[in-house]
């Protein structure tokens, strides 16, 4: 594998000591440990071992890794091990990508209370998803989710949000069958957004009342309950961002996506371009643009670059990958086995003869394949029966025909027999005209097209045609009856 020209460790080696000295007293112990681990990763400071090829005997020295979850060098092996363990949990259904994002007004509070607010973000997002999915108005099933916390944007600003990988369906509430979601649609995002907003603001207010939140610097005034409630009041009328991406192509695409998102850090070494006296130059992506304008490069001073990177250091022992619902760790194996059994089972068919209820249009509880529908009466059969009875009551029919009309059914109705005499036609029917009968002695000749009038002798032209030849219109002469004197 080709080694990047610039690494995050190079920036810390060159500018880390000066940055720590300039920000003494404002750096947490966790941030200092992350900087030290990245600086010493795969160097002689952590020791090493000798690797030797069994075929050619070539040997090399390999230094040990720091194995810190914020180090860009150590996440590749961790991601591969984690994906190998999760591969057995994938179901043979489509998967959706759902994103829950906190508004910018809560980001400063989240930075000063990472453990409380990030945990609250996980819990409210999962409860919102599971609650709406279990609602019979939407999916009506118990589903699951794998949630991953991201706290950064493309330029390493503080942007806390949760990515969720959700299967396209779930086990029915009675546990008897698998409920598939609509093709390309999981749950309505506006319903998810409103419930997520209400749950998060309510529980954040409860955490403030319980004294679990701390405020420093510009946020020091939020210690008072009145100021905190006034700060959150505009957020109750703001639309919170919840986004659902289209389903993945298959389980292989889900694994490839999880490999990029589960163990990602704020910035990888592959995005770094250069490090010189002008600063640190790196690539970024602007999601609000399309085409070539979406990708660009940015240059930051080393102290600002280090500050932005350390914004995303998580508290010690905080789990940034969590499983909920059917994928919860306690009952994951049993739920996965039951889901596979229900997905492989054929759809139920009603063989009692009473018929099954056809799902109404727009209903969310669609199955993978619709059951066989019995013979049903067509919607227009009832109207046809009423027209036949009205038409029969207005005409003179024989007693046998009257008894026949009385026992008619919508499905096996006998055709209507009109009485003798003048034929009666049903409304809306079209009767083709009969061809003309030729004369016995002189055959009918086809009419020749009318001859055009001689130029300049049309007596029936509009007088305005002389001024405007394009507006000529012919009119038939008006015949008047004149009495003889």
C-alpha positions in Angstrom: 0.0 0.0 0.0 1.3 3.4 -1.0 2.2 5.6 2.0 0.6 9.1 1.9 2.9 12.1 1.5 1.5 13.8 4.5 0.1 12.2 7.6 -1.7 13.5 10.7 1.3 12.4 12.8 3.6 14.7 10.8 1.4 17.7 11.7 1.5 16.7 15.4 5.2 16.2 15.3 5.9 19.6 13.8 3.3 21.8 15.5 1.9 19.7 18.4 4.3 20.9 21.1 3.7 24.6 20.3 0.0 24.1 20.2 -0.1 22.3 23.6 2.0 25.1 25.1 -0.3 27.9 23.7 -3.5 26.1 24.9 -2.3 24.9 28.3 -5.2 24.6 30.7 -7.8 24.4 27.9 -7.0 20.9 26.7 -8.6 17.8 28.3 -6.7 14.7 29.3 -8.4 12.7 26.6 -7.2 15.1 23.9 -3.6 15.0 25.2 -3.7 11.2 25.1 -5.0 11.1 21.5 -2.2 13.5 20.4 0.4 11.3 22.1 -0.9 8.1 20.7 -1.0 9.4 17.1 2.5 10.8 17.4 4.0 7.5 18.6 1.9 5.2 16.4 4.0 2.7 14.4 7.3 4.2 15.6 10.1 2.9 17.8 8.5 4.5 20.9 6.0 1.6 21.0 8.4 -1.2 20.0 8.1 -3.5 17.1 8.8 -6.9 15.7 10.6 -8.5 12.7 8.6 -9.8 9.8 10.3 -12.5 7.6 9.1 -14.0 4.3 9.2 -17.9 4.4 9.9 -18.2 0.7 12.7 -15.7 -0.1 13.8 -15.0 3.5 13.4 -11.2 3.2 12.9 -9.5 6.6 11.8 -6.1 7.7 11.1 -4.2 10.9 7.4 -3.5 11.7 6.6 -1.2 14.5 3.5 -1.7 16.8 0.3 0.4 16.4 -1.2 2.6 19.1 -4.7 1.0 18.5 -6.4 4.3 19.4 -9.9 4.7 17.8 -9.0 8.3 16.8 -5.8 7.3 14.9 -6.2 7.1 11.1 -3.6 4.3 10.8 -5.4 1.9 13.2 -8.9 1.9 11.9 -8.5 -0.3 8.8 -7.8 -3.5 10.8 -10.5 -2.7 13.3 -13.0 -2.2 10.6 -12.2 -5.5 8.9 -12.5 -7.4 12.2 -15.8 -5.7 13.1 -17.3 -6.4 9.6 -16.4 -10.1 9.8 -18.3 -10.3 13.0 -21.4 -8.4 11.6 -21.5 -10.3 8.3 -23.6 -13.1 9.9 -26.2 -10.6 11.0 -27.2 -9.3 7.6 -30.6 -10.3 6.3 -31.5 -11.0 2.7 -33.5 -7.8 2.3 -32.8 -4.2 1.2 -31.3 -1.9 3.7 -31.9 1.9 4.2 -29.6 4.6 5.4 -31.3 7.0 7.9 -29.5 10.1 9.3 -30.6 12.1 12.4 -28.9 15.5 12.8 -28.9 17.9 15.7 -29.5 21.6 14.9 -26.6 24.1 15.1 -28.0 25.7 18.3 -27.4 22.5 20.3 -23.9 21.8 19.0 -22.1 24.1 21.6 -24.1 22.4 24.4 -23.2 19.0 23.0 -19.5 19.9 22.9 -19.4 20.9 26.6 -21.6 17.8 27.6 -20.5 15.1 25.2 -21.3 12.0 27.2 -24.8 13.3 28.1 -25.9 14.8 24.8 -24.4 12.2 22.5 -26.0 9.4 24.6 -29.3 11.3 24.4 -28.9 11.6 20.6 -28.5 7.8 20.3 -31.5 7.0 22.5 -34.0 9.4 21.0 -33.1 8.6 17.4 -33.5 4.9 18.1 -36.7 5.3 20.0 -38.1 7.5 17.2 -37.3 4.9 14.6 -38.7 2.0 16.5 -41.8 3.8 17.5 -42.8 5.0 14.1 -42.0 1.6 12.6 -44.2 -0.2 15.1 -47.1 2.1 14.3 -49.8 0.2 12.3 -50.3 3.4 10.2 -46.8 3.1 8.8 -44.9 -0.2 8.9 -46.5 -2.1 11.8 -43.5 -4.2 12.6 -40.5 -4.6 15.0 -37.4 -3.6 13.1 -33.8 -3.0 14.1 -30.9 -0.6 13.4 -27.1 -0.3 13.6 -26.3 3.3 14.7 -22.9 5.1 14.3 -22.1 8.5 15.8 -20.4 11.1 13.6 -19.5 14.5 15.1 -17.8 16.2 12.1 -18.5 17.8 8.8 -16.3 17.6 5.7 -14.2 20.5 6.9 -14.0 19.1 10.5 -16.5 21.6 12.0 -18.6 20.3 15.0 -21.7 18.7 13.4 -23.1 15.9 15.6 -25.4 13.4 13.8 -26.2 9.7 13.8 -26.1 7.3 10.8 -28.4 4.3 11.0 -28.5 1.2 8.8 -32.0 -0.2 8.9 -33.4 -3.3 7.2 -36.3 -2.7 4.8 -39.0 -4.3 7.0 -39.4 -6.1 10.3 -41.2 -8.9 12.2 -44.9 -8.4 12.6 -46.2 -7.4 16.0 -47.7 -10.8 16.5 -44.4 -12.5 15.4 -46.1 -14.6 12.7 -44.6 -13.2 9.5 -42.2 -10.7 8.0 -43.5 -7.3 7.0 -41.8 -5.7 3.9 -41.7 -2.0 3.5 -42.9 -0.2 0.3 -40.4 -0.4 -2.6 -37.9 2.4 -2.1 -39.7 3.9 0.9 -39.1 3.1 4.6 -40.8 5.7 6.8 -42.1 9.3 6.4 -39.2 11.7 7.3 -41.5 14.5 8.5 -43.1 12.2 11.1 -39.7 11.0 12.2 -38.4 14.6 12.4 -41.3 15.8 14.6 -41.1 12.9 17.1 -37.3 13.1 17.2 -37.5 16.9 18.0 -40.1 16.4 20.7 -38.3 13.6 22.5 -34.9 15.2 22.4 -36.0 18.6 23.7 -38.1 17.0 26.4 -35.3 14.8 27.7 -32.6 17.6 27.3 -34.8 19.8 29.5 -35.1 16.9 32.1 -31.3 16.5 32.1 -30.9 20.2 32.8 -33.4 20.0 35.6 -31.5 17.1 37.1 -28.2 19.0 37.1 -26.5 16.7 34.6 -25.4 19.6 32.2 -22.5 21.9 32.7 -21.9 25.2 30.9 -18.7 27.3 30.5 -17.6 30.4 28.7 -20.3 32.0 26.5 -22.8 29.4 27.7 -22.4 30.1 31.4 -25.8 31.9 31.6 -27.6 28.8 30.6 -27.3 27.5 34.2 -30.6 29.3 35.0 -33.6 27.4 34.0 -35.4 30.4 32.5 -32.5 31.2 30.2 -32.2 27.5 29.1 -35.9 27.2 28.3 -35.7 30.5 26.3 -32.7 29.2 24.4 -34.6 26.0 23.4 -37.9 27.8 22.6 -37.1 28.6 18.9 -36.1 25.0 18.3 -39.6 23.8 18.9 -40.8 25.6 15.8 -37.7 24.7 13.6 -37.6 21.7 11.3 -35.1 19.2 12.4 -33.1 17.4 9.7 -33.9 13.7 9.2 -32.8 12.1 6.0 -33.5 8.7 4.4 -31.4 7.6 1.5 -32.5 5.0 -1.1 -31.9 1.3 -0.2 -28.6 -0.4 -0.9 -28.2 -2.8 -3.8 -27.6 -5.8 -1.6 -25.8 -7.1 1.5 -22.4 -6.7 -0.2 -23.1 -3.0 -0.7 -24.1 -2.7 3.0 -20.8 -4.2 4.1 -18.9 -1.9 1.8 -20.7 1.1 3.2 -20.3 0.1 6.8 -16.5 -0.4 6.2 -16.3 3.3 5.3 -18.6 4.7 8.1 -18.3 2.6 11.2 -14.6 3.3 12.0 -14.2 6.6 10.2 -12.5 9.5 12.0 -12.7 13.3 11.5 -10.1 13.2 8.6 -8.0 10.5 7.0 -4.4 10.7 5.8 -5.6 10.2 2.2 -7.3 13.6 2.3 -4.2 15.5 3.3 -2.5 17.3 0.4 0.4 19.3 1.7 2.1 20.7 4.8 4.2 23.8 4.5 4.7 27.3 5.8 1.3 28.4 4.5 -0.5 25.8 6.5 -2.2 22.4 6.1 -4.0 21.8 2.8 -6.6 19.1 2.5 -9.5 18.0 0.3 -13.1 18.4 1.3 -16.6 17.8 -0.2 -19.4 20.4 -0.2 -22.7 18.4 -0.1 -24.8 21.5 -1.1 -23.2 21.6 -4.6 -23.2 19.1 -7.5 -20.7 18.3 -10.2 -17.1 19.4 -10.1 -17.9 22.3 -7.7 -18.7 19.7 -5.0 -15.0 18.9 -4.5 -12.4 21.4 -3.4 -9.3 22.0 -1.3 -9.0 24.1 1.9 -5.9 25.5 3.7 -5.9 26.0 7.4 -3.2 27.2 9.8 -1.7 24.3 11.9 -3.2 25.6 15.2 -6.7 25.8 13.7 -6.3 22.4 12.0 -5.3 20.8 15.3 -8.1 22.5 17.2 -10.8 21.3 14.7 -9.5 17.7 14.8 -9.5 17.6 18.6 -13.1 18.7 18.7 -14.2 15.2 17.9 -12.3 13.3 20.6 -15.0 11.2 22.4 -15.1 10.6 26.1 -13.3 7.6 27.5 -15.4 4.5 27.3 -18.1 6.0 25.1 -19.6 3.5 22.6 -20.0 5.2 19.2 -21.5 2.0 17.5 -24.7 0.7 19.0 -27.4 -1.7 18.0 -31.2 -1.4 18.7 -34.4 -3.4 18.2 -34.0 -6.7 16.5 -30.2 -6.2 16.4 -29.8 -5.5 20.1 -26.9 -7.5 21.5 -29.0 -9.3 24.1 -31.4 -11.0 21.7 -29.7 -10.5 18.4 -29.0 -14.1 17.5 -32.5 -15.3 18.3 -34.1 -12.4 16.4 -31.9 -12.9 13.3 -32.7 -16.6 13.2 -36.4 -15.9 13.5 -36.3 -13.2 10.8 -34.5 -15.5 8.4 -37.1 -18.2 9.0 -40.0 -15.8 8.3 -38.4 -14.3 5.2 -37.8 -17.7 3.7 -41.4 -18.8 4.4 -43.9 -18.5 1.5 -46.6 -15.9 1.8 -49.8 -17.1 3.5 -52.8 -17.8 1.2 -56.4 -17.9 2.3 -58.0 -21.2 1.1 -61.2 -21.0 3.1 -63.1 -19.4 0.1 -64.1 -16.4 2.1 -61.5 -14.2 0.3 -58.8 -12.0 1.6 -58.8 -8.3 2.2 -57.1 -6.4 -0.6 -54.7 -3.8 0.9 -56.0 -0.2 0.3 -54.0 2.1 -1.9 -51.2 3.9 -0.1 -51.1 1.4 2.8 -47.6 0.8 4.2 -47.9 -2.8 5.1 -47.1 -4.4 1.8 -45.8 -7.9 1.6 -43.1 -9.1 -0.7 -45.6 -11.0 -3.0 -49.3 -10.5 -2.9 -51.4 -13.5 -2.0 -53.6 -15.2 -4.6 -56.9 -13.2 -4.7 -60.1 -15.1 -5.1 -62.8 -14.2 -7.6 -64.3 -10.9 -6.6 -67.2 -8.9 -8.0 -66.1 -6.2 -10.2 -66.9 -2.6 -9.1 -69.3 -2.0 -12.0 -71.3 -5.2 -11.6 -73.6 -3.6 -9.1 -74.3 -0.6 -11.3 -75.0 -2.9 -14.3 -77.5 -4.9 -12.2 -79.4 -1.7 -11.2 -79.6 -0.5 -14.8 -80.9 -3.9 -15.9 -83.6 -3.9 -13.2 -84.8 -0.4 -14.1 -84.9 -1.1 -17.8 -86.8 -4.3 -17.1 -89.3 -2.6 -14.9 -90.1 0.0 -17.6 -90.7 -2.5 -20.4 -93.3 -5.2 -20.8 -91.8 -8.6 -20.1 -93.1 -12.0 -19.8 -93.5 -13.6 -16.3 -90.6 -16.0 -17.1 -88.3 -13.1 -17.9 -89.4 -11.3 -14.7 -88.5 -14.4 -12.6 -85.2 -14.6 -14.4 -84.3 -10.9 -13.6 -85.3 -11.4 -9.9 -82.8 -14.2 -9.4 -79.9 -12.5 -11.2 -76.6 -12.3 -9.3 -73.7 -9.9 -9.9 -71.2 -12.6 -11.1 -73.4 -15.1 -12.9 -76.1 -12.7 -14.3 -77.9 -13.9 -17.5 -77.9 -11.5 -20.5 -80.9 -9.2 -20.8 -83.4 -10.3 -23.4 -85.3 -7.3 -24.8 -89.0 -7.7 -25.7 -90.2 -8.1 -29.3 -90.7 -4.9 -31.2 -88.6 -1.8 -31.2 -84.9 -2.7 -30.2 -83.6 -1.0 -27.2 -79.9 -0.2 -26.9 -77.9 0.4 -23.7 -76.6 3.8 -23.0 -73.0 4.4 -24.2 -73.1 1.6 -26.8 -72.2 2.4 -30.4 -74.0 0.7 -33.3 -72.2 0.6 -36.6 -74.4 1.9 -39.5 -75.4 -0.6 -42.1 -73.9 -0.2 -45.5 -76.1 1.3 -48.2 -78.0 -1.1 -50.4 -77.1 -0.7 -54.1 -79.9 -0.1 -56.6 -81.1 -3.0 -58.7 -80.5 -1.4 -62.1 -77.9 1.4 -61.5 -74.9 0.7 -59.3 -73.9 3.3 -56.8 -70.9 5.3 -57.9 -68.6 7.0 -55.5 -69.0 10.8 -55.3 -66.4 12.8 -57.1 -64.7 15.6 -55.2 -66.2 19.0 -55.7 -64.7 21.1 -58.5 -62.9 24.2 -57.3 -64.6 27.5 -58.4 -63.0 29.4 -61.3 -60.5 31.9 -60.2 -62.0 35.4 -60.0 -65.6 34.1 -60.4 -66.4 33.1 -56.8 -69.6 35.0 -56.1 -69.8 33.8 -52.5 -66.5 35.1 -51.2 -66.3 37.4 -48.2 -65.8 41.0 -49.2 -62.9 41.2 -46.8 -60.9 38.7 -48.8 -59.8 41.3 -51.3 -57.9 43.1 -48.6 -56.6 39.9 -46.9 -56.4 36.9 -49.3 -55.4 34.7 -46.4 -58.7 35.3 -44.6 -61.0 34.0 -47.3 -64.0 32.0 -46.2 -66.7 30.5 -48.3 -70.3 30.8 -47.2 -73.4 29.2 -48.6 -75.9 31.6 -50.3 -79.1 32.5 -48.5 -82.3 31.6 -50.3 -85.2 33.9 -49.8 -88.7 33.0 -50.8 -90.4 35.9 -52.7 -94.1 35.9 -53.3 -95.3 36.7 -56.8 -97.5 39.8 -57.0 
